[in-house]
Amino acid sequence: METAEINRTLKEVYELVSHLIKLPETKMWIDYDKEADVLYISFKRPQRATDSEMLNNGVLLRYKGDELVGITVLEASKR
């Protein structure tokens, strides 16, 4: 990876940090399926969700009981 590309990547990560640390969860795992254009954010590993709720904006909330254990963002690159 070239220095310019590393610097661009770091800049994008730094922009994310201020948003991520505001989340109520302190641990999370993030996976992006580029082919499907789906972003997965898990607050528990393994998630073992027992229920889910699809929002009108293409976001799927994943629950284990009343606890939010994950978020799936469809068409992530368009957001």
Secondary structure, 3 states (H helix, E strand, C coil): CCHHHHHHHHHHHHHHHHHHCCCCCCCCEEEEECCCCEEEEECCCCCCCCEEEECCCCEEEEEECCEEEEEEEECHHHC
